[in-house]
Amino acid sequence: MKLHTKFSLSVGVLFLSLGISVSILEYSHLKSVVKRQAYQRCRRIIAEIEATQRYVREVLRPTVSKLIDRNNFIPEAMSTTFISRSIIERFQRQYPDYYFKFAALTPRNSINLADEHERQVIEQFKANPKLEEWQGLLERNGQLYYGVATPIRFKTSCMRCHGNPADAPMALRKRYGDKGGFRRQVGDVAIKFVGIPLSKALASAKARAFVFTGLAAMFLAGLFLTTNYFFRRFIIRPLQILQNGAKQIGNGKLDYRLGINTKDEFQELANNFNQMAEKLKASYSLLEQKVAERTAELQQEKAALQESEEKYRSLVENGLEGVYIYRGDRFLFVNPQVSQMTGYSQDELMKMCIWDLMAPEDRERLKGYGRERAKGKPAPTRYEAKVLRKDGQTIVCEFAISTIMFQGELAIQGSVRDITERKRIEEEIRQERDKLKGILAAIGDGLCIITENHKIIHANEVLKEIVGKTKLEGQFCYRSFFERKTPCTDCPLQKAIENKRIERTEFTYPNGRTVESTFSPLKLTNGEMVTIQIIKDVTEQRRLIREIEERRLYLEKLIAAAPDAIVTLDDQQHIIEWNPGAERLFGYKRDEALGQHLDHLIGKDDSFDEANNLTKVAMAGKSIPPTETVRYRKDGSPIDVIVTGAPIIINDKVVGVIAIYTDFSERKKLEAQLRQVQKMEAVGTLASGIAHDFNNLLGGILGYTSLLKMNLSKDDENYEYVDLIEKAGERAAELTSQLLAFSR
């Protein structure tokens, strides 16, 4: 297929595709314009309806409500739906094709009952409370509409007229009944639906698109023909001339020239073609001349090579490094530098075996290299070895070996450099490095050096033990320490490098070890930034702190639950702890007691000195044995207590006192009662003994008195006295019986 045919087909397909694409885009644009205009009209109608409803709701309804009874209801002045629908009905008389509806699932007025499509829209609004609008195409009564719907969501303020029928105005129930429009719930949804007819507008857009497509097709057809004509005239014809000229030159007609006068790139190409033919013709005539010139140049290069060889010899003999050539075990050439290094003259070296210069410990190794090289096997070309000087000293040299052709045969050329001083310096550096490693290893804390891209370049054994890894060098810190795939958020290493200051932090590794970490930025001599991280394992310390805190809480709870008063003083005898038992015993609240002088607070003039002396004993580092004493409550009443105390000693220094007060007032009363009972018991025992002894005496007195009365007549003058004695004895016997009863 020729170029002209390919071009015509390509341009034709391109223009056809372009025409179809432009037509489709134009129709899509016109269609979107029609939809956008329809949407704007729908939104404008909805906005006017909502404005009317707000006016009724905010102005008209409140005004009418004030003028009528609560049970009365005038929909023409109070119902937003009724008034809006009435306005739309008048609007539709002028625009009958427009569609509007207040649609609900259970409307008060049957004309507002939602159809199937409107039910689906209502369900969408119910399912998505955040949805504020629905829009789209729909077909109604055989006509295409563009519809927009917005939700009417029932609120608490709507429930009077749409909730319980009993709460609604009586006039509303009489007019619409108590079924439709009632029993709504807060959050129920109805919709305002507006539809604009699109059939005519879309037909107009389609017609305009067809007209545009026809015009575009005519334009592209003309453009195609014009392009084809100019392509044939300005491209194809010059190419045919160039093709013919190439054939003529290819046939050996070097005098043939192209005649193109188009004043464009083709003319420039033809001119270049003519120049090429002219130069090609001239090249044949210059070929012999070039051959002669090249021969002369080769002669000059040979002379230059000889000169270069002289310069190389001078460089070898006068250079800083020793250079030698040997075959087998004999030198073929040595420069003065080799003689200077070894202390042997060049003549002496030429007569020596090369292995005699090598130190015994390196000799076999170097011979092995020679044997491998002679067999054609790989052998080191650079190595270090010790050389024996003529004066007996040993020097360390660095050798570089290569195989060359010398005097027509294979030989070994080597260069040697004395590196004894360098080795000494390297050994000193190694010793210093080992010393530094020893110091780092002796540090009790973990230590590592990390680059700014989070790679660990050194880590001591302590750190490896902390994180539980045997190898850390070459690993990323976030992966080795925290098993992460990316650097840590708010990385302290990065902050230390960016802010050029020390960063401190605390974190817990995955193995449960808690550490305190310090990041110190450091700039190396090569300009690289690194961070020295010192890691201190504080796992045990944190565990002890937790145990101390738990024990402190335990003691605080124990002291708080103790029935006795427990008071703690500082070294100035001021109260620093006052438990609930102290509040109950002395009547002072904790906030009132803290910071007060204990002996001034609960001691009075008659007991202050005694209390202060006890406190001084404890402050002197001695314990106070249980001591009965008297202290005073907040209301001034005395209270009998047993006080014990002990010093609080930290680091061999008394820093305070703890005192415990036990209320024994009740026990003291019981002891007094016991003493009284014991006294009464003693009196009873005494009275019983006296009564028994007195009864024995009275028995004799009354017996003898009875015998005496029997021997006396009643007329006897002594009978009356004896009778008095008997009666006195009987009274004494009765008193004795009372004493016996008391003693029991």
Buried (B, 14 or more C-beta within 10 A) or exposed (E): EEEBEEBBEEBBEEBBEEBEEBBEEBBEEBBEEBBEBBBEBBBEBBEBBBEBBEEBEEEBBEEBBEEBEEEBBBBEBBBBBBBBBBBBEEBEEEBEEBBBBBBBBBBBBEEBBBEEBBBEBBEBBBEEEEBEEBBEEBEEEEBBBBBBBBBBBBEEEBBEBBBEBEEBBEBBBEEBEBEBBBEBEEEBBBBBBBBBBBEEBBEEBEEEBEEBBEEBBEEBBEEBEEBBEEBBEEBEEBEEBBEEBEEBBEEEEBEBBBEBEBEEEBBEBBEEBBEEBEEEEEEEEEEEEEEEEEEEEEEEEEEEEEEEEEEEEEEBEEEEBBBBBBBEEEBBBBBBBBBEBBBBEEEEBBEBEBBEBBBEEBBEEBBEBBEEBEEEEEBEEEBEBBBBEEEEEEBBBBBBBEEEEBEEEEBBBBBBBBBBEEBEEEEEEEEEEEEEEEEBEEEEBBBBBBBBEBBBEBBBEBBBEBBEBEEBEEBBBBBBBBEBEEBBEEBBBBBBBEEEEBBEBEBEBEEEBBBBBBBBBEEEEEEEBBBBBBBBBBBEEBEEEEEEEEEEEEEEEEBEEBEBBBBBBBEEBBBEBBBBBBBEBBBBEEEBBEEBBBBEBBBBEEBEEBBBEBBEBBBEEEEBEEEEBBBBEBEEEEBBBBBBBBBBEEEEEBEBBBBBBBBBEEEEEEEEEEEEEEEEEEEBEEBBEBBEEBBEEBEEBBEBBEEBBEEBEEEEEEBEEBBEBBEBBEEBBEEBEEBBEEBE
